[in-house]
Amino acid sequence: MSGGVDSAVSAYLLQKQGYNVVALFMHNWDEEQDGCCTAEQDFEDVKRVCDRLNLPYYSVNFARQYHDTVFTYFLDEYRKGRTPNPDVLCNREIKFGPFLQYAKALGADYIATGHYCGIEHINGKYYLLKARDQSKDQTYFLNQLSQQQLKDVIFPLADITKAEVRAIAAELGLANAHKKDSTGICFIGERNFRNFLSTYLPNQEGEIVDIDGNYVGKHIGLMYYTLGQRRGLGLGGTRDGEGRWFVVDKDMKNNRLIVSHGDESVLMSKSLLASGANFIPEMPAQTFSCTAKFRYRQSEQGVNVTVLPDNKLKVDFHQKQRAVTPGQFVVLYDERRCLGGATIDEVYK
């Protein structure tokens, strides 16, 4: 139970179905570090919800595990000039790792979370399903889960919309019924992202050049920029009036940020190479067609997938895609099922 409305209503729905529910709150960030995780306030919300629902609750500290597996990965990816998605790693390495083990040690038969997704059990295999509320579907963040991790999991919000969740919470008089959804990365919170990152990674200023190699300005560190970004470049408009500058690429070898303006075709790509492929429950075939997302807030796109040695994927797009970004995940779908995913390494224009 996170302190948010989704996990609170999940607990209530399980209670209603006759389960003996115990709430477990995870403390994943050391607040003595420079960060803005709202763990203290969130745990107060957990207490209020559990008092209202008459549930026992516990708090467990996974800050060390989170730092060693998720936060170090986050920093390493930024050092490489990539844009990581730590939420995917948090699910694989913490929520469905130490959290699952801790719950089992307490005697739990299952763990449940407030994720918007579903699960299907067929002949000893576990399939990850998209949520009824497509606007909230969170299978993207669960694409790296294994069969063992999905074995004893319940997702109570599979068939419920966010509006229905809030209505249930309000009817129950839960203190967090109208609590704002958490966004962004927990350990950064409302802090300025650049200020936070500079605490851990030193700035390396360099040149901003256009696609012809002409100098147009200075950047404050390649790690602070992502493909397609328009804001925060410090370049203003363009002399010919063809629109604002946007990031096209990063030249890590020469520490140069490459930008353009006007025609966005330079941001379009036709395929990608990804590593660390995980399939749920298994690889469909050596080559197959399906749909994919290259970032969370995106509609599914048609692709052809080729499985390569060493857990790599070659993904060819049916239509060119804008600003596909190394470090993010390509997540694969087949109608209502999430087939798994992999980390984007290279993008081909």
VOBA-1610 file (N, C-alpha, C; in pm, whole numbers, padded with zeros to 5 digits, always signed):
BEGIN
Met+00085-00119+00000Met+00000+00000+00000Met+00089+00124+00000Ser+00072+00207-00102Ser+00164+00319-00124Ser+00123+00448-00056Gly-00004+00457-00015Gly-00057+00583+00035Gly-00148+00650-00066Gly-00149+00596-00188Gly-00235+00648-00294Gly-00371+00581-00295Val-00460+00636-00375Val-00598+00587-00377Val-00609+00450-00444Asp-00524+00419-00541Asp-00535+00293-00615Asp-00510+00172-00525Ser-00401+00176-00449Ser-00372+00062-00361Ser-00471+00054-00246Ala-00522+00170-00202Ala-00622+00170-00094Ala-00750+00099-00138Val-00798+00133-00256Val-00922+00070-00307Val-00895-00077-00341Ser-00775-00109-00387Ser-00740-00249-00412Ser-00755-00332-00284Ala-00706-00277-00173Ala-00716-00347-00045Ala-00863-00369-00006Tyr-00945-00267-00026Tyr-01088-00277+00006Tyr-01156-00384-00080Leu-01126-00386-00209Leu-01189-00483-00299Leu-01152-00626-00261Leu-01027-00646-00219Leu-00985-00779-00174Leu-01055-00818-00045Gln-01069-00722+00046Gln-01145-00745+00170Gln-01286-00792+00138Lys-01346-00720+00043Lys-01485-00747+00005Lys-01501-00887-00053Gln-01393-00937-00117Gln-01397-01071-00176Gln-01365-01181-00074Gly-01335-01140+00051Gly-01313-01239+00156Gly-01168-01268+00187Tyr-01076-01195+00124Tyr-00934-01218+00155Tyr-00899-01158+00291Asn-00802-01219+00357Asn-00746-01164+00480Asn-00630-01073+00438Val-00654-00943+00442Val-00562-00846+00381Val-00470-00783+00486Val-00343-00776+00452Val-00244-00706+00535Val-00177-00601+00446Ala-00165-00478+00495Ala-00104-00370+00418Ala+00046-00363+00448Leu+00125-00350+00342Leu+00270-00341+00356Leu+00319-00218+00279Phe+00378-00124+00352Phe+00426+00001+00293Phe+00577-00009+00271Met+00622+00027+00152Met+00765+00021+00120Met+00829+00159+00133His+00937+00162+00206His+01019+00284+00218His+01141+00260+00129Asn+01146+00329+00013Asn+01247+00298-00088Asn+01356+00402-00105Trp+01348+00511-00030Trp+01446+00618-00050Trp+01490+00673+00084Asp+01620+00687+00102Asp+01676+00744+00224Asp+01660+00895+00219Glu+01574+00950+00304Glu+01543+01092+00297Glu+01658+01181+00340Glu+01764+01121+00397Glu+01881+01200+00431Glu+01960+01235+00306Gln+01935+01158+00198Gln+01998+01191+00072Gln+01924+01310+00010Asp+01985+01369-00091Asp+01921+01482-00159Asp+01809+01428-00247Gly+01690+01448-00204Gly+01576+01399-00280Gly+01449+01449-00217Cys+01335+01409-00273Cys+01210+01465-00225Cys+01101+01360-00221Cys+01137+01239-00184Cys+01037+01134-00172Cys+00944+01169-00056Thr+00815+01148-00074Thr+00717+01191+00026Thr+00677+01075+00116Ala+00773+00990+00152Ala+00743+00867+00225Ala+00672+00891+00357Glu+00714+00991+00432Glu+00654+01016+00563Glu+00506+01050+00551Gln+00473+01141+00458Gln+00333+01178+00438Gln+00253+01060+00383Asp+00313+00985+00291Asp+00243+00871+00233Asp+00211+00765+00339Phe+00304+00743+00431Phe+00279+00643+00535Phe+00167+00688+00629Glu+00156+00819+00652Glu+00044+00871+00731Glu-00088+00841+00662Asp-00090+00854+00527Asp-00211+00821+00451Asp-00242+00672+00460Val-00138+00589+00458Val-00157+00445+00474Val-00223+00415+00609Lys-00174+00477+00714Lys-00230+00457+00847Lys-00378+00494+00851Arg-00411+00609+00792Arg-00551+00655+00793Arg-00641+00559+00717Val-00594+00513+00602Val-00674+00418+00523Val-00692+00287+00599Cys-00585+00237+00658Cys-00592+00109+00728Cys-00680+00118+00854Asp-00675+00231+00921Asp-00764+00251+01036Asp-00909+00249+00991Arg-00935+00311+00876Arg-01073+00317+00823Arg-01122+00178+00781Leu-01032+00099+00722Leu-01069-00034+00672Leu-01044-00144+00774Asn-00989-00106+00891Asn-00957-00202+00997Asn-00858-00307+00948Leu-00748-00259+00890Leu-00644-00347+00838Leu-00516-00334+00920Pro-00447-00444+00944Pro-00312-00434+01003Pro-00216-00379+00896Tyr-00116-00303+00939Tyr-00023-00247+00841Tyr+00120-00252+00896Tyr+00214-00263+00803Tyr+00355-00267+00837Tyr+00432-00178+00740Ser+00548-00133+00784Ser+00639-00058+00698Ser+00769-00135+00688Val+00822-00144+00566Val+00948-00215+00545Val+01042-00126+00464Asn+01171-00127+00501Asn+01267-00039+00438Asn+01350-00114+00335Phe+01335-00074+00208Phe+01412-00132+00099Phe+01506-00028+00037Ala+01540+00076+00112Ala+01620+00186+00057Ala+01756+00137+00005Arg+01819+00045+00077Arg+01950-00003+00033Arg+01938-00080-00099Gln+01838-00170-00105Gln+01819-00247-00228Gln+01783-00156-00345Tyr+01701-00054-00316Tyr+01659+00039-00421Tyr+01779+00116-00474His+01863+00162-00382His+01982+00237-00423His+02074+00149-00507Asp+02096+00024-00462Asp+02193-00063-00528Asp+02148-00114-00664Thr+02017-00129-00683Thr+01969-00187-00808Thr+01904-00086-00901Val+01825+00006-00848Val+01750+00100-00932Val+01824+00232-00950Phe+01868+00293-00839Phe+01928+00425-00848Phe+02064+00422-00917Thr+02145+00320-00890Thr+02275+00312-00958Thr+02256+00291-01108Tyr+02157+00212-01146Tyr+02122+00194-01288Tyr+02081+00327-01349Phe+01997+00401-01279Phe+01950+00533-01323Phe+02069+00625-01354Leu+02164+00632-01262Leu+02281+00718-01282Leu+02369+00668-01396Asp+02391+00537-01403Asp+02475+00481-01509Asp+02418+00511-01647Glu+02288+00502-01662Glu+02225+00531-01790Glu+02244+00678-01829Tyr+02228+00769-01733Tyr+02249+00910-01764Tyr+02394+00940-01798Arg+02486+00870-01735Arg+02629+00887-01769Arg+02654+00852-01916Lys+02577+00756-01967Lys+02592+00712-02106Lys+02516+00803-02204Gly+02448+00906-02150Gly+02371+00995-02237Gly+02236+00941-02274Arg+02190+00837-02203Arg+02060+00776-02233Arg+01953+00830-02138Thr+01827+00792-02164Thr+01715+00837-02082Thr+01647+00715-02021Pro+01680+00679-01897Pro+01629+00555-01838Pro+01485+00567-01787Asn+01426+00451-01761Asn+01293+00445-01701Asn+01304+00363-01571Pro+01336+00428-01459Pro+01359+00354-01334Pro+01234+00284-01281Asp+01114+00328-01320Asp+00992+00264-01271Asp+00985+00117-01313Val+01031+00087-01435Val+01031-00052-01482Val+01123-00136-01394Leu+01241-00082-01363Leu+01336-00155-01279Leu+01285-00167-01135Cys+01217-00065-01086Cys+01163-00071-00950Cys+01064-00187-00937Asn+00982-00206-01039Asn+00887-00317-01034Asn+00958-00452-01034Arg+01055-00467-01125Arg+01123-00597-01135Arg+01214-00624-01015Glu+01285-00522-00970Glu+01389-00541-00869Glu+01341-00521-00726Ile+01231-00448-00704Ile+01187-00418-00568Ile+01045-00471-00541Lys+00944-00416-00611Lys+00805-00453-00580Lys+00778-00601-00600Phe+00837-00657-00705Phe+00815-00800-00730Phe+00943-00880-00702Gly+01029-00821-00617Gly+01152-00885-00572Gly+01151-00894-00420Pro+01225-00805-00351Pro+01228-00807-00204Pro+01090-00792-00140Phe+01004-00711-00200Phe+00868-00695-00145Phe+00794-00828-00146Leu+00799-00896-00260Leu+00733-01027-00272Leu+00790-01126-00171Gln+00924-01129-00159Gln+00989-01221-00065Gln+00951-01190+00080Tyr+00945-01061+00112Tyr+00911-01019+00248Tyr+00766-01060+00280Ala+00677-01038+00184Ala+00537-01075+00205Ala+00523-01225+00226Lys+00597-01303+00150Lys+00593-01449+00165Lys+00645-01490+00303Ala+00749-01419+00350Ala+00804-01449+00481Ala+00705-01419+00593Leu+00615-01323+00568Leu+00509-01291+00665Leu+00397-01394+00662Gly+00400-01483+00562Gly+00297-01586+00550Gly+00193-01558+00445Ala+00217-01459+00360Ala+00118-01423+00256Ala+00111-01531+00148Asp-00009-01556+00099Asp-00028-01646-00015Asp-00010-01571-00147Tyr-00049-01444-00146Tyr-00040-01361-00266Tyr+00006-01221-00228Ile+00061-01150-00327Ile+00073-01005-00312Ile-00025-00942-00410Ala-00068-00821-00378Ala-00156-00745-00467Ala-00105-00603-00473Thr-00124-00538-00587Thr-00085-00398-00602Thr-00197-00321-00668Gly-00182-00190-00670Gly-00282-00103-00732Gly-00254-00074-00878His-00175-00158-00943His-00149-00137-01086His-00277-00160-01168Tyr-00290-00080-01273Tyr-00401-00098-01366Tyr-00357-00198-01474Cys-00387-00325-01449Cys-00356-00433-01542Cys-00425-00557-01490Gly-00416-00666-01566Gly-00479-00790-01523Gly-00382-00906-01541Ile-00423-01022-01493Ile-00340-01142-01507Ile-00430-01260-01541Glu-00378-01349-01623Glu-00454-01466-01667Glu-00367-01590-01648His-00425-01695-01589His-00353-01820-01563His-00406-01926-01659Ile-00319-01978-01745Ile-00360-02083-01839Ile-00254-02192-01841Asn-00293-02312-01799Asn-00204-02429-01803Asn-00067-02401-01740Gly-00070-02339-01623Gly+00053-02314-01551Gly+00137-02198-01602Lys+00082-02121-01695Lys+00151-02003-01747Lys+00073-01878-01709Tyr+00146-01768-01694Tyr+00085-01645-01644Tyr+00100-01536-01749Tyr-00015-01482-01790Tyr-00020-01382-01895Tyr-00055-01246-01835Leu+00015-01143-01878Leu-00010-01007-01831Leu-00107-00939-01927Leu-00219-00892-01873Leu-00327-00836-01955Leu-00339-00685-01937Lys-00380-00619-02043Lys-00405-00476-02036Lys-00529-00449-01951Ala-00532-00332-01890Ala-00645-00293-01805Ala-00764-00250-01889Arg-00881-00260-01828Arg-01002-00209-01895Arg-00989-00060-01920Asp-00935+00014-01823Asp-00915+00157-01838Asp-00785+00180-01915Gln-00797+00188-02049Gln-00679+00200-02134Gln-00599+00327-02107Ser-00664+00431-02058Ser-00593+00557-02030Ser-00500+00543-01909Lys-00522+00440-01827Lys-00440+00419-01707Lys-00358+00291-01712Asp-00372+00214-01820Asp-00303+00085-01829Asp-00155+00098-01794Gln-00105+00010-01707Gln+00033+00019-01660Gln+00117-00104-01693Thr+00072-00182-01791Thr+00151-00299-01830Thr+00288-00257-01882Tyr+00300-00137-01937Tyr+00430-00088-01987Tyr+00537-00100-01878Phe+00499-00066-01754Phe+00596-00065-01644Phe+00623-00204-01586Leu+00546-00304-01632Leu+00560-00440-01580Leu+00618-00536-01683Asn+00670-00481-01793Asn+00711-00565-01906Asn+00829-00655-01875Gln+00902-00631-01765Gln+01020-00711-01733Gln+00994-00820-01629Leu+00869-00840-01590Leu+00839-00940-01487Leu+00850-01082-01541Ser+00899-01172-01454Ser+00915-01312-01491Ser+00791-01393-01453Gln+00786-01515-01499Gln+00677-01605-01463Gln+00673-01628-01312Gln+00788-01643-01250Gln+00794-01665-01105Gln+00738-01544-01030Gln+00766-01425-01081Gln+00718-01303-01015Gln+00567-01286-01032Leu+00511-01337-01140Leu+00367-01322-01166Leu+00284-01435-01107Lys+00351-01535-01054Lys+00283-01658-01010Lys+00178-01633-00903Asp+00209-01552-00803Asp+00118-01533-00690Asp+00082-01386-00673Val+00032-01327-00782Val-00001-01184-00784Val-00148-01165-00817Ile-00210-01068-00752Ile-00347-01029-00783Ile-00348-00881-00819Phe-00417-00847-00926Phe-00434-00707-00966Phe-00583-00672-00958Pro-00629-00619-00845Pro-00772-00595-00825Pro-00834-00490-00916Leu-00751-00404-00978Leu-00806-00294-01058Leu-00813-00326-01207Ala-00801-00453-01243Ala-00799-00492-01384Ala-00920-00442-01462Asp-01036-00446-01400Asp-01161-00415-01471Asp-01229-00290-01419Ile-01153-00202-01355Ile-01211-00083-01293Ile-01144+00042-01348Thr-01223+00146-01373Thr-01167+00270-01423Thr-01119+00357-01306Lys-01036+00453-01337Lys-00987+00544-01234Lys-01102+00621-01170Ala-01198+00662-01251Ala-01313+00735-01198Ala-01390+00649-01098Glu-01404+00520-01127Glu-01474+00429-01036Glu-01393+00409-00907Val-01261+00405-00920Val-01176+00392-00801Val-01196+00510-00708Arg-01193+00630-00763Arg-01210+00749-00679Arg-01350+00754-00618Ala-01450+00709-00693Ala-01587+00709-00641Ala-01600+00611-00524Ile-01538+00494-00535Ile-01540+00396-00425Ile-01471+00453-00302Ala-01356+00517-00323Ala-01281+00575-00211Ala-01360+00685-00142Ala-01429+00766-00221Ala-01509+00874-00164Ala-01627+00818-00085Glu-01689+00715-00138Glu-01803+00652-00070Glu-01760+00590+00062Leu-01638+00537+00067Leu-01586+00476+00189Leu-01535+00581+00289Gly-01521+00705+00241Gly-01468+00810+00328Gly-01319+00799+00350Leu-01247+00745+00251Leu-01103+00733+00265Leu-01036+00870+00251Ala-00938+00894+00336Ala-00873+01026+00341Ala-00803+01062+00211Asn-00762+00960+00134Asn-00688+00989+00010Asn-00774+00977-00114Ala-00906+00985-00099Ala-00997+00967-00213Ala-00968+01063-00327His-00925+01183-00293His-00899+01284-00397His-00752+01323-00402Lys-00668+01237-00345Lys-00523+01264-00347Lys-00472+01263-00490Lys-00388+01359-00521Lys-00332+01372-00655Lys-00246+01251-00687Asp-00255+01203-00812Asp-00172+01090-00854Asp-00025+01131-00852Ser+00061+01038-00810Ser+00204+01066-00814Ser+00251+01063-00958Thr+00342+01153-00992Thr+00398+01158-01126Thr+00550+01170-01117Gly+00617+01137-01226Gly+00762+01150-01227Gly+00829+01043-01142Ile+00952+01071-01105Ile+01036+00975-01034Ile+01030+01003-00885Cys+01001+00901-00805Cys+00978+00918-00661Cys+01089+00997-00593Phe+01215+00957-00616Phe+01323+01016-00538Phe+01356+01159-00580Ile+01296+01206-00689Ile+01316+01346-00729Ile+01198+01430-00684Gly+01077+01374-00694Gly+00958+01445-00647Gly+00940+01578-00720Glu+00912+01682-00644Glu+00886+01813-00702Glu+01013+01895-00724Arg+01128+01839-00690Arg+01253+01913-00707Arg+01287+01935-00854Asn+01371+02034-00878Asn+01422+02059-01012Asn+01511+01942-01054Phe+01478+01881-01166Phe+01548+01761-01212Phe+01698+01787-01233Arg+01730+01898-01297Arg+01871+01928-01325Arg+01950+01947-01196Asn+01892+02017-01101Asn+01961+02038-00973Asn+01986+01906-00902Phe+01886+01819-00906Phe+01901+01689-00841Phe+02012+01607-00907Leu+02008+01598-01039Leu+02104+01515-01110Leu+02246+01566-01093Ser+02263+01699-01088Ser+02397+01756-01075Ser+02461+01724-00940Thr+02378+01686-00841Thr+02431+01645-00711Thr+02511+01516-00722Tyr+02473+01432-00818Tyr+02535+01300-00831Tyr+02626+01288-00952Leu+02598+01365-01056Leu+02679+01359-01177Leu+02731+01499-01210Pro+02863+01516-01224Pro+02918+01648-01255Pro+02878+01696-01394Asn+02853+01826-01404Asn+02820+01885-01534Asn+02941+01883-01626Gln+02919+01856-01752Gln+03024+01867-01854Gln+02970+01952-01967Glu+02998+02080-01961Glu+02947+02172-02063Glu+03011+02142-02199Gly+02939+02178-02303Gly+02992+02155-02438Gly+02916+02237-02540Glu+02945+02211-02664Glu+02885+02289-02773Glu+02750+02232-02816Ile+02661+02321-02857Ile+02540+02284-02929Ile+02565+02319-03075Val+02545+02222-03163Val+02565+02245-03306Val+02441+02202-03382Asp+02422+02259-03502Asp+02311+02215-03585Asp+02355+02091-03664Ile+02266+02037-03745Ile+02295+01911-03814Ile+02405+01924-03918Asp+02441+02048-03952Asp+02553+02072-04045Asp+02683+02097-03970Gly+02678+02090-03836Gly+02799+02109-03757Gly+02828+02252-03718Asn+02736+02344-03748Asn+02756+02485-03714Asn+02727+02510-03567Tyr+02812+02586-03503Tyr+02795+02620-03361Tyr+02675+02712-03342Val+02586+02676-03246Val+02470+02763-03219Val+02456+02798-03071Gly+02535+02734-02984Gly+02525+02768-02843Gly+02599+02670-02754Lys+02576+02680-02624Lys+02641+02595-02525Lys+02536+02511-02451His+02570+02385-02425His+02483+02303-02341His+02547+02287-02203Ile+02467+02248-02104Ile+02517+02239-01966Ile+02550+02096-01926Gly+02540+02002-02019Gly+02566+01861-01989Gly+02469+01774-02068Leu+02520+01681-02147Leu+02434+01601-02235Leu+02328+01523-02160Met+02356+01489-02033Met+02262+01408-01957Met+02129+01479-01932Tyr+02127+01612-01946Tyr+02007+01689-01915Tyr+01909+01698-02033Tyr+01943+01639-02145Tyr+01861+01656-02266Tyr+01814+01521-02318Thr+01699+01523-02385Thr+01647+01401-02444Thr+01600+01430-02587Leu+01592+01327-02670Leu+01557+01345-02810Leu+01419+01410-02825Gly+01411+01506-02916Gly+01286+01576-02942Gly+01260+01693-02850Gln+01342+01710-02747Gln+01321+01818-02649Gln+01330+01955-02715Arg+01237+02043-02678Arg+01236+02180-02731Arg+01263+02283-02622Arg+01212+02257-02504Arg+01226+02356-02396Arg+01361+02341-02326Gly+01408+02452-02272Gly+01527+02448-02189Gly+01658+02440-02266Leu+01655+02469-02397Leu+01778+02464-02476Leu+01855+02596-02469Gly+01785+02704-02432Gly+01851+02834-02419Gly+01893+02894-02551Leu+01823+02856-02660Leu+01862+02904-02793Leu+01765+03007-02850Gly+01649+03022-02787Gly+01550+03116-02840Gly+01494+03067-02973Gly+01450+03161-03056Gly+01393+03126-03186Gly+01501+03111-03291Thr+01463+03105-03415Thr+01559+03094-03525Thr+01549+03217-03613Arg+01660+03249-03678Arg+01663+03371-03759Arg+01569+03365-03878Asp+01548+03246-03931Asp+01463+03236-04051Asp+01317+03210-04016Gly+01287+03206-03886Gly+01147+03192-03844Gly+01086+03056-03868Glu+01169+02952-03880Glu+01116+02818-03909Glu+01091+02736-03784Gly+01053+02799-03675Gly+01018+02724-03555Gly+01132+02711-03457Arg+01102+02651-03343Arg+01198+02640-03234Arg+01297+02526-03258Trp+01414+02538-03194Trp+01513+02432-03199Trp+01464+02310-03121Phe+01506+02192-03165Phe+01479+02070-03090Phe+01600+01978-03099Val+01613+01888-03000Val+01728+01798-02992Val+01710+01684-03092Val+01816+01661-03171Val+01815+01556-03272Val+01899+01436-03228Asp+02013+01464-03164Asp+02104+01355-03129Asp+02206+01406-03026Lys+02284+01312-02973Lys+02393+01346-02881Lys+02522+01284-02934Asp+02624+01365-02948Asp+02756+01317-02988Asp+02837+01300-02860Met+02831+01179-02803Met+02896+01154-02674Met+03048+01166-02684Lys+03105+01123-02796Lys+03251+01124-02813Lys+03306+01266-02805Asn+03236+01361-02868Asn+03283+01499-02872Asn+03205+01592-02778Asn+03116+01532-02697Asn+03036+01609-02600Asn+02961+01723-02667Arg+02894+01690-02777Arg+02817+01792-02851Arg+02670+01752-02857Leu+02585+01851-02838Leu+02440+01833-02853Leu+02402+01879-02993Ile+02334+01793-03066Ile+02297+01824-03204Ile+02150+01862-03210Val+02122+01976-03271Val+01985+02029-03275Val+01947+02064-03418Ser+01817+02085-03436Ser+01766+02129-03565Ser+01639+02209-03541His+01579+02258-03647His+01451+02328-03636His+01374+02309-03766Gly+01247+02339-03762Gly+01165+02324-03883Gly+01127+02180-03907Asp+01179+02120-04014Asp+01145+01985-04057Asp+01185+01882-03950Glu+01088+01806-03900Glu+01114+01707-03795Glu+01148+01569-03850Ser+01166+01557-03980Ser+01195+01425-04038Ser+01326+01368-03982Val+01415+01455-03934Val+01542+01408-03877Val+01521+01333-03746Leu+01402+01346-03686Leu+01371+01275-03561Leu+01307+01139-03587Met+01273+01113-03714Met+01199+00992-03745Met+01294+00874-03766Ser+01253+00758-03719Ser+01333+00636-03735Ser+01246+00523-03786Lys+01313+00421-03841Lys+01240+00311-03904Lys+01253+00179-03828Ser+01353+00171-03736Ser+01374+00046-03663Ser+01463+00071-03542Leu+01476-00031-03457Leu+01561-00019-03338Leu+01621-00154-03304Leu+01727-00147-03224Leu+01788-00266-03165Leu+01773-00254-03014Ala+01726-00360-02949Ala+01703-00357-02805Ala+01768-00479-02740Ser+01800-00465-02611Ser+01866-00574-02537Ser+01788-00607-02410Gly+01824-00720-02347Gly+01759-00760-02224Gly+01614-00799-02245Ala+01586-00866-02357Ala+01447-00901-02389Ala+01388-00996-02285Asn+01266-00965-02244Asn+01191-01050-02151Asn+01056-01078-02215Phe+01019-01207-02225Phe+00890-01243-02283Phe+00797-01299-02177Ile+00667-01263-02188Ile+00564-01306-02094Ile+00456-01382-02173Pro+00441-01512-02157Pro+00525-01599-02075Pro+00646-01655-02150Glu+00645-01643-02287Glu+00752-01704-02366Glu+00759-01634-02501Met+00869-01653-02570Met+00887-01595-02703Met+00782-01651-02799Pro+00702-01565-02866Pro+00598-01615-02956Pro+00655-01693-03074Ala+00767-01642-03130Ala+00833-01705-03245Ala+00964-01633-03267Gln+01047-01686-03357Gln+01174-01620-03386Gln+01151-01485-03454Thr+01050-01482-03539Thr+01006-01355-03600Thr+00854-01350-03589Phe+00800-01234-03558Phe+00655-01220-03544Phe+00615-01074-03557Ser+00488-01053-03583Ser+00431-00918-03592Ser+00343-00894-03470Cys+00344-00772-03422Cys+00260-00735-03307Cys+00252-00583-03304Thr+00209-00526-03193Thr+00213-00382-03175Thr+00313-00350-03064Ala+00352-00224-03056Ala+00454-00186-02958Ala+00435-00043-02913Lys+00485-00015-02793Lys+00499+00122-02743Lys+00648+00148-02719Phe+00692+00269-02749Phe+00831+00306-02727Phe+00845+00403-02610Arg+00733+00445-02556Arg+00725+00524-02433Arg+00585+00503-02378Tyr+00567+00537-02251Tyr+00441+00504-02183Tyr+00321+00573-02246Arg+00329+00704-02262Arg+00215+00780-02314Arg+00216+00780-02466Gln+00185+00666-02524Gln+00185+00652-02668Gln+00086+00545-02708Ser+00021+00563-02823Ser-00066+00458-02873Ser+00021+00348-02933Glu-00032+00227-02938Glu+00044+00114-02991Glu+00067+00129-03141Gln+00185+00088-03184Gln+00226+00099-03324Gln+00258-00039-03380Gly+00227-00063-03505Gly+00255-00191-03568Gly+00404-00211-03591Val+00453-00331-03558Val+00596-00362-03574Val+00615-00507-03617Asn+00734-00535-03674Asn+00781-00671-03697Asn+00901-00693-03607Val+00902-00804-03534Val+01007-00830-03436Val+01089-00952-03478Thr+01221-00939-03470Thr+01312-01051-03493Thr+01393-01072-03365Val+01389-01194-03312Val+01464-01226-03191Val+01605-01267-03232Leu+01705-01198-03177Leu+01845-01221-03209Leu+01914-01293-03093Pro+02037-01343-03114Pro+02111-01404-03003Pro+02135-01304-02890Asp+02167-01357-02772Asp+02201-01276-02655Asp+02086-01187-02607Asn+01964-01238-02622Asn+01847-01167-02571Asn+01827-01028-02635Lys+01862-01016-02760Lys+01844-00889-02831Lys+01724-00898-02926Leu+01667-00784-02957Leu+01555-00776-03050Leu+01584-00674-03158Lys+01548-00706-03281Lys+01544-00607-03390Lys+01396-00580-03413Val+01357-00454-03402Val+01217-00416-03417Val+01204-00319-03534Asp+01132-00362-03639Asp+01108-00279-03757Asp+00968-00222-03749Phe+00956-00091-03773Phe+00828-00022-03757Phe+00749-00025-03888His+00619-00044-03880His+00534-00035-03998His+00530+00109-04051Gln+00535+00205-03958Gln+00542+00347-03995Gln+00654+00411-03913Lys+00722+00507-03973Lys+00832+00573-03903Lys+00783+00636-03773Gln+00870+00634-03671Gln+00834+00682-03539Gln+00921+00801-03498Arg+00862+00892-03420Arg+00930+01014-03380Arg+01003+00997-03246Ala+01127+01039-03242Ala+01206+01051-03118Ala+01206+00925-03033Val+01228+00810-03095Val+01248+00687-03019Val+01382+00700-02946Thr+01383+00672-02816Thr+01494+00714-02730Thr+01567+00599-02664Pro+01698+00586-02687Pro+01777+00483-02617Pro+01768+00499-02465Gly+01755+00385-02397Gly+01738+00385-02252Gly+01595+00357-02211Gln+01501+00396-02297Gln+01361+00366-02272Gln+01333+00220-02310Phe+01211+00173-02286Phe+01174+00035-02317Phe+01083+00029-02438Val+01108-00069-02524Val+01010-00105-02626Val+00928-00218-02566Val+00796-00197-02557Val+00707-00295-02494Val+00612-00349-02600Leu+00600-00481-02605Leu+00528-00550-02712Leu+00390-00597-02666Tyr+00293-00590-02760Tyr+00155-00627-02728Tyr+00094-00713-02838Asp+00002-00798-02796Asp-00077-00877-02889Asp-00222-00866-02844Glu-00293-00771-02902Glu-00430-00740-02862Glu-00437-00708-02713Arg-00491-00797-02630Arg-00510-00762-02489Arg-00394-00804-02400Arg-00294-00871-02454Arg-00183-00920-02373Arg-00055-00837-02395Cys+00018-00817-02287Cys+00153-00762-02295Cys+00249-00879-02312Leu+00326-00877-02420Leu+00415-00989-02451Leu+00552-00978-02385Gly+00583-00860-02328Gly+00712-00837-02268Gly+00778-00714-02329Gly+00910-00704-02314Gly+00978-00587-02367Gly+01128-00597-02354Ala+01197-00489-02395Ala+01344-00484-02392Ala+01387-00338-02388Thr+01514-00316-02351Thr+01569-00180-02342Thr+01621-00136-02478Ile+01579-00020-02523Ile+01621+00034-02652Ile+01769+00076-02645Asp+01851+00021-02736Asp+01994+00053-02739Asp+02031+00142-02856Glu+01981+00107-02974Glu+02016+00183-03094Glu+01889+00208-03176Val+01890+00323-03244Val+01777+00362-03329Val+01831+00390-03467Tyr+01761+00338-03568Tyr+01807+00351-03706Tyr+01718+00445-03785Lys+01783+00549-03839Lys+01709+00650-03916Lys+01678+00600-04058
//
